[in-house]
Amino acid sequence: MRNVSPLRGLPIEQQTLPALLDLQAERHGDRVLLRDGETALTVAEMRDAAARTAGMLQEAGIRRGDSVATMSENRRELLELWLGCAWIGAVYLPINTALRGKQLEHVVKDGNSQLLVVAPEFAEIAPSAPQVWRFNDYPNPGNAVTHISPRPGDTCALLYTSGTTGPSKGVRCPQAQWYWWGVTTGEALQLDEDDVLYTCMPLFHTNALNTFVQALIAGATFVLGPRFSASQMWQRLAESDATVTFLLGAMVHMLLKRDDDPFGRQHRVRVALSPATPAALHEEFRTRFGVRLVDGWGSTETNYVLSTAFDGAPAGSMGAVLPDFEARVVDENDSEQPPGMPGELVVRAKQPNAFANGYHGLSGKTVEAWRNLWLHTGDRVVRDEQGWWWFVDRLSDSIRRRGENISSFEVETVLAEHDAVAASAVVPVPSEIGEEEVLAYVVQRTGKTVDPVELIRFCSSRLAYFAIPRYIDFVDELPLTPSGKIQKYKLRERGLAATAWDRDAAGVQITG
């Protein structure tokens, strides 16, 4: 890494979204900050849009600390709402568009949303809230208001991440966390004013939101694209004039599987941040498309803590710890493990408010995760003798499928609602394109049977599409401990048996 972010060392009181907008509007007011389809907004116009959106929210009765939920595919107005909330100290709560049923109701209710703004296509499934607006008919932006000068530690976004032993938890992301996302990731990617950052990641994830802040801090341009399409990705990158983009390991695999694309070399992309990309794909991707892949580790609760943006970082590793953070490998007693010995990854920030403030309404879970002054990630890793970090597996009961974290608890809860299901256990199995697939072991009730297709259809109206099991294995019983708990490690060790039904092989389609 060479370039230092132009805003590194900013006074702490300016490490907020409103202050960053003000500062960059003075420095780069006429530069295009956001492109969304045919729309282009300069930094000054984006700052003004935030102030007007804040005025609209105030006119609707939204005050400091109130929660504003949104549910939509990528669109410019989502960013305006986020920045408008930050402007007046309200909390922005973006909802995963794949959520349905109880999962969706839980997020809106748990977040105590005073206002829910939805795209027309989600209006019919929108849960109740004190106010519900549609993007196609919600009020025009109000009069611009002066921002309230929020504190760096004030929560400005509530992002729900899948729980491993219970319902999804809301992560309280403070103002300054976004500043540090922008600084650290921008330095790792060597961003400057000439860069164009293209993302197809959804704006309900940390990834796309912090990409916007990377562009804001670097004085670069942020291009908001539609959801990922392997057949159209290179054309979209070429047409957007992108120099930087953001992928996942599964996306890299999909792009490499395709035949030569006429746009595969007709672009300006020099680097892609691509977490969880297998080592074998890095050089092939660079050779075919001329794009260097940068890997690393971060999470909604943390920041960009580990990165391969160091000279000599091995492909497939997590890289090394970035200067603003600390990391350790610990055993079950939180004792640090020596190099070569695997254990849990625990991390902490050297900078104030660079990590999340905890879990909304869950003080016990917050204390548990941040025990002994280190955030416990649930990831099992190893640090080698040279100081490079390597991912081993997850200690938690979470499944990672195509960039989405899936709570096995939530999948099991839905399966239990079917009257033919007596018990179930959901575990990950390796996917042929990287990351994992969802396997459900199902015990049927005595005297009842259920067809796997029927069970999948049952799940499709109650679960996010990415959480619906690909595999179903009907078994007579589940392995239990003496106290009656399911021994999932035995199911993981068993893996994918010949008895498992495969949704993909059966040709059963789901919406996604």
JOHUGI-V688649 format. One record per residue. N is the residue number from 1. RES is the residue in three letters. PHI is phi as a letter, one per 20 degrees, with the letter a starting at -180 (* if undefined). Layout:
# JOHUGI-V688649
N & RES & PHI
N & RES & PHI
This chain:
# JOHUGI-V688649
1 & MET & *
2 & ARG & c
3 & ASN & f
4 & VAL & d
5 & SER & g
6 & PRO & f
7 & LEU & d
8 & ARG & f
9 & GLY & n
10 & LEU & f
11 & PRO & g
12 & ILE & g
13 & GLU & f
14 & GLN & e
15 & GLN & e
16 & THR & c
17 & LEU & f
18 & PRO & f
19 & ALA & f
20 & LEU & f
21 & LEU & f
22 & ASP & f
23 & LEU & f
24 & GLN & f
25 & ALA & f
26 & GLU & f
27 & ARG & e
28 & HIS & c
29 & GLY & g
30 & ASP & e
31 & ARG & f
32 & VAL & f
33 & LEU & e
34 & LEU & c
35 & ARG & c
36 & ASP & c
37 & GLY & m
38 & GLU & e
39 & THR & e
40 & ALA & c
41 & LEU & c
42 & THR & f
43 & VAL & f
44 & ALA & f
45 & GLU & f
46 & MET & f
47 & ARG & f
48 & ASP & f
49 & ALA & f
50 & ALA & f
51 & ALA & f
52 & ARG & f
53 & THR & f
54 & ALA & f
55 & GLY & f
56 & MET & f
57 & LEU & f
58 & GLN & f
59 & GLU & f
60 & ALA & e
61 & GLY & n
62 & ILE & f
63 & ARG & c
64 & ARG & g
65 & GLY & n
66 & ASP & f
67 & SER & d
68 & VAL & d
69 & ALA & e
70 & THR & c
71 & MET & b
72 & SER & a
73 & GLU & f
74 & ASN & g
75 & ARG & a
76 & ARG & g
77 & GLU & f
78 & LEU & f
79 & LEU & f
80 & GLU & f
81 & LEU & f
82 & TRP & g
83 & LEU & f
84 & GLY & f
85 & CYS & f
86 & ALA & g
87 & TRP & f
88 & ILE & d
89 & GLY & m
90 & ALA & e
91 & VAL & d
92 & TYR & e
93 & LEU & c
94 & PRO & e
95 & ILE & d
96 & ASN & g
97 & THR & f
98 & ALA & e
99 & LEU & f
100 & ARG & b
101 & GLY & l
102 & LYS & f
103 & GLN & f
104 & LEU & f
105 & GLU & f
106 & HIS & f
107 & VAL & f
108 & VAL & f
109 & LYS & f
110 & ASP & f
111 & GLY & f
112 & ASN & l
113 & SER & f
114 & GLN & e
115 & LEU & b
116 & LEU & c
117 & VAL & d
118 & VAL & c
119 & ALA & f
120 & PRO & g
121 & GLU & f
122 & PHE & d
123 & ALA & f
124 & GLU & f
125 & ILE & d
126 & ALA & f
127 & PRO & f
128 & SER & f
129 & ALA & b
130 & PRO & g
131 & GLN & c
132 & VAL & c
133 & TRP & d
134 & ARG & d
135 & PHE & f
136 & ASN & e
137 & ASP & b
138 & TYR & e
139 & PRO & g
140 & ASN & f
141 & PRO & g
142 & GLY & e
143 & ASN & f
144 & ALA & f
145 & VAL & c
146 & THR & f
147 & HIS & f
148 & ILE & e
149 & SER & l
150 & PRO & f
151 & ARG & e
152 & PRO & g
153 & GLY & e
154 & ASP & f
155 & THR & f
156 & CYS & c
157 & ALA & b
158 & LEU & c
159 & LEU & d
160 & TYR & e
161 & THR & d
162 & SER & g
163 & GLY & f
164 & THR & d
165 & THR & c
166 & GLY & a
167 & PRO & f
168 & SER & g
169 & LYS & d
170 & GLY & e
171 & VAL & e
172 & ARG & e
173 & CYS & e
174 & PRO & f
175 & GLN & g
176 & ALA & f
177 & GLN & g
178 & TRP & f
179 & TYR & g
180 & TRP & f
181 & TRP & g
182 & GLY & f
183 & VAL & f
184 & THR & f
185 & THR & f
186 & GLY & f
187 & GLU & f
188 & ALA & f
189 & LEU & e
190 & GLN & l
191 & LEU & f
192 & ASP & b
193 & GLU & f
194 & ASP & e
195 & ASP & e
196 & VAL & c
197 & LEU & e
198 & TYR & d
199 & THR & c
200 & CYS & d
201 & MET & f
202 & PRO & f
203 & LEU & f
204 & PHE & e
205 & HIS & d
206 & THR & g
207 & ASN & g
208 & ALA & f
209 & LEU & f
210 & ASN & f
211 & THR & f
212 & PHE & f
213 & VAL & f
214 & GLN & g
215 & ALA & f
216 & LEU & g
217 & ILE & f
218 & ALA & e
219 & GLY & m
220 & ALA & e
221 & THR & d
222 & PHE & d
223 & VAL & d
224 & LEU & e
225 & GLY & d
226 & PRO & f
227 & ARG & f
228 & PHE & g
229 & SER & c
230 & ALA & f
231 & SER & f
232 & GLN & d
233 & MET & g
234 & TRP & f
235 & GLN & f
236 & ARG & f
237 & LEU & f
238 & ALA & f
239 & GLU & f
240 & SER & e
241 & ASP & m
242 & ALA & f
243 & THR & d
244 & VAL & c
245 & THR & b
246 & PHE & c
247 & LEU & c
248 & LEU & c
249 & GLY & g
250 & ALA & f
251 & MET & f
252 & VAL & g
253 & HIS & f
254 & MET & f
255 & LEU & f
256 & LEU & f
257 & LYS & f
258 & ARG & f
259 & ASP & f
260 & ASP & g
261 & ASP & d
262 & PRO & g
263 & PHE & e
264 & GLY & f
265 & ARG & c
266 & GLN & e
267 & HIS & b
268 & ARG & d
269 & VAL & f
270 & ARG & d
271 & VAL & b
272 & ALA & c
273 & LEU & e
274 & SER & b
275 & PRO & f
276 & ALA & m
277 & THR & e
278 & PRO & g
279 & ALA & g
280 & ALA & f
281 & LEU & e
282 & HIS & f
283 & GLU & f
284 & GLU & f
285 & PHE & f
286 & ARG & f
287 & THR & f
288 & ARG & f
289 & PHE & d
290 & GLY & m
291 & VAL & d
292 & ARG & e
293 & LEU & e
294 & VAL & d
295 & ASP & d
296 & GLY & q
297 & TRP & b
298 & GLY & a
299 & SER & b
300 & THR & g
301 & GLU & f
302 & THR & c
303 & ASN & a
304 & TYR & e
305 & VAL & e
306 & LEU & d
307 & SER & b
308 & THR & e
309 & ALA & e
310 & PHE & c
311 & ASP & g
312 & GLY & n
313 & ALA & f
314 & PRO & f
315 & ALA & g
316 & GLY & n
317 & SER & e
318 & MET & e
319 & GLY & n
320 & ALA & c
321 & VAL & f
322 & LEU & f
323 & PRO & g
324 & ASP & e
325 & PHE & c
326 & GLU & c
327 & ALA & b
328 & ARG & b
329 & VAL & d
330 & VAL & c
331 & ASP & e
332 & GLU & f
333 & ASN & d
334 & ASP & m
335 & SER & e
336 & GLU & f
337 & GLN & e
338 & PRO & f
339 & PRO & g
340 & GLY & n
341 & MET & d
342 & PRO & f
343 & GLY & a
344 & GLU & e
345 & LEU & f
346 & VAL & c
347 & VAL & c
348 & ARG & b
349 & ALA & d
350 & LYS & e
351 & GLN & d
352 & PRO & f
353 & ASN & m
354 & ALA & e
355 & PHE & d
356 & ALA & f
357 & ASN & e
358 & GLY & p
359 & TYR & d
360 & HIS & f
361 & GLY & m
362 & LEU & c
363 & SER & f
364 & GLY & f
365 & LYS & f
366 & THR & f
367 & VAL & f
368 & GLU & f
369 & ALA & f
370 & TRP & d
371 & ARG & f
372 & ASN & l
373 & LEU & m
374 & TRP & c
375 & LEU & f
376 & HIS & e
377 & THR & e
378 & GLY & n
379 & ASP & e
380 & ARG & e
381 & VAL & c
382 & VAL & b
383 & ARG & d
384 & ASP & e
385 & GLU & f
386 & GLN & e
387 & GLY & n
388 & TRP & e
389 & TRP & d
390 & TRP & c
391 & PHE & f
392 & VAL & d
393 & ASP & a
394 & ARG & d
395 & LEU & e
396 & SER & e
397 & ASP & d
398 & SER & d
399 & ILE & d
400 & ARG & d
401 & ARG & c
402 & ARG & l
403 & GLY & n
404 & GLU & d
405 & ASN & e
406 & ILE & d
407 & SER & e
408 & SER & f
409 & PHE & g
410 & GLU & f
411 & VAL & f
412 & GLU & f
413 & THR & f
414 & VAL & f
415 & LEU & g
416 & ALA & f
417 & GLU & f
418 & HIS & f
419 & ASP & f
420 & ALA & e
421 & VAL & d
422 & ALA & e
423 & ALA & a
424 & SER & b
425 & ALA & b
426 & VAL & d
427 & VAL & c
428 & PRO & e
429 & VAL & c
430 & PRO & g
431 & SER & d
432 & GLU & f
433 & ILE & d
434 & GLY & n
435 & GLU & m
436 & GLU & c
437 & GLU & d
438 & VAL & e
439 & LEU & d
440 & ALA & d
441 & TYR & e
442 & VAL & c
443 & VAL & d
444 & GLN & e
445 & ARG & f
446 & THR & g
447 & GLY & n
448 & LYS & c
449 & THR & c
450 & VAL & b
451 & ASP & f
452 & PRO & g
453 & VAL & f
454 & GLU & f
455 & LEU & f
456 & ILE & f
457 & ARG & f
458 & PHE & f
459 & CYS & f
460 & SER & f
461 & SER & e
462 & ARG & c
463 & LEU & c
464 & ALA & g
465 & TYR & g
466 & PHE & f
467 & ALA & e
468 & ILE & f
469 & PRO & g
470 & ARG & e
471 & TYR & d
472 & ILE & c
473 & ASP & c
474 & PHE & e
475 & VAL & c
476 & ASP & f
477 & GLU & b
478 & LEU & d
479 & PRO & f
480 & LEU & c
481 & THR & f
482 & PRO & g
483 & SER & e
484 & GLY & n
485 & LYS & e
486 & ILE & f
487 & GLN & e
488 & LYS & f
489 & TYR & f
490 & LYS & f
491 & LEU & f
492 & ARG & f
493 & GLU & f
494 & ARG & f
495 & GLY & m
496 & LEU & e
497 & ALA & e
498 & ALA & f
499 & THR & f
500 & ALA & f
501 & TRP & e
502 & ASP & d
503 & ARG & g
504 & ASP & f
505 & ALA & f
506 & ALA & f
507 & GLY & m
508 & VAL & e
509 & GLN & e
510 & ILE & c
511 & THR & f
512 & GLY & a
